[in-house]
Amino acid sequence: MSVKADQAQTFIESSQRLDFLEDLADDLGTGRLGLSQESLAAFGITRAQLERGESSEGLEKLTCHQVELIRPGLVASQSLADLVDPRSRQFMTALVSLQQIRLQKVEETGVSLLRKSPSKPIAASLRVLARAYHAARRAR
């Protein structure tokens, strides 16, 4: 696999893990779960406990562990901007930044992810997009 493909794969995997955490409450409500049985077992958690809404120290540790798997992937993904067409660099930088903002919200929500999705970081997201827009206009 090429460097570009490896970095894209890292971004995709990190984003997917982030989605699984962010959507935990909604997914459980519809009978889905993005976290693997192996991950749950490693922290002494069962799907049934999650479905009953039982928060635990294991869930807290699992959430922290997942965040610590996601964060380096998103940091590494910042270099994707150097691999895309110059006209797309601001978009790629903004995309990674938006994922990092979402990760921060997931981290702030913690084990409450079991009951609710993180709040939408609208103001922070708009700032990222505005910076990207202005940078792209200056680059023209």
Buried (B, 14 or more C-beta within 10 A) or exposed (E): EEEEEEBBEBBEBBBEBBBBBBBBBEBBEEEEBBBEEEBBEEBEBEEEBBEEEEBBEBBEBBBBEBBEBBBEBBEBBBEBBEBBEEEBBBBBBBBBBBBBBBBBBBBEBBBBBBEEBBEEBEEBBEEBBEBBEEEBEEEE
